[in-house]
């Protein structure tokens, strides 16, 4: 089993940055790729960014447009999402995902609100 805990969400004004962190615990040695997703009410969950086990960013949502970076620290079992130039449409619950032993594990999510 793998447990994921997100932190760093909150309220920011448009154009401001925000950094999210995801801490993995449990059988962390089984974790392969990790990712951040986001979800708004009534909408499907969408991929924000994905990173390989070795720390190579692999895929970003089309809406990212170079504004976000994803980094991973396997020593501390964390994956961070640095979000810059945030827009009101980035408002969502951001959810961490880890692939381990052919299963997907999900965190509870952290709310990000972007408004003036």
Long-range contacts (C-beta under 8 A, 24 or more apart in sequence): 1-26, 1-27, 1-105, 2-26, 2-27, 2-28, 2-30, 2-31, 2-98, 2-100, 2-105, 3-105, 4-96, 4-97, 4-98, 4-105, 4-106, 4-107, 5-96, 5-107, 5-108, 6-94, 6-95, 6-96, 6-107, 6-108, 6-109, 6-110, 7-110, 8-110, 9-94, 9-110, 9-111, 9-112, 10-111, 10-112, 10-113, 11-113, 11-114, 11-115, 12-86, 12-112, 12-113, 12-114, 13-114, 13-115, 13-116, 14-86, 14-87, 14-88, 14-114, 14-115, 14-116, 15-85, 15-86, 16-86, 16-114, 17-82, 17-83, 17-84, 17-85, 17-86, 18-83, 18-86, 18-112, 19-80, 19-81, 19-82, 19-83, 20-80, 20-81, 20-83, 20-94, 20-110, 20-112, 21-78, 21-79, 21-80, 21-81, 22-78, 22-79, 22-80, 22-81, 22-96, 22-107, 23-76, 23-77, 23-78, 24-77, 24-78, 24-79, 24-98, 25-77, 27-100, 27-101, 28-77, 30-100, 30-101, 31-77, 31-98, 31-99, 31-100, 32-98, 32-99, 32-100, 33-58, 33-98, 33-99, 34-72, 34-79, 34-96, 34-97, 34-98, 34-99, 35-96, 35-97, 35-98, 36-70, 36-79, 36-81, 36-94, 36-95, 36-96, 36-97, 37-94, 37-95, 37-97, 38-90, 38-92, 38-93, 38-94, 38-95, 38-112, 39-92, 39-93, 39-95, 39-109, 40-91, 40-92, 40-93, 45-95, 48-81, 48-94, 49-81, 51-79, 63-89, 63-90, 83-112, 86-112, 86-114, 87-114, 88-114, 88-115, 88-116, 89-114, 90-114, 91-115
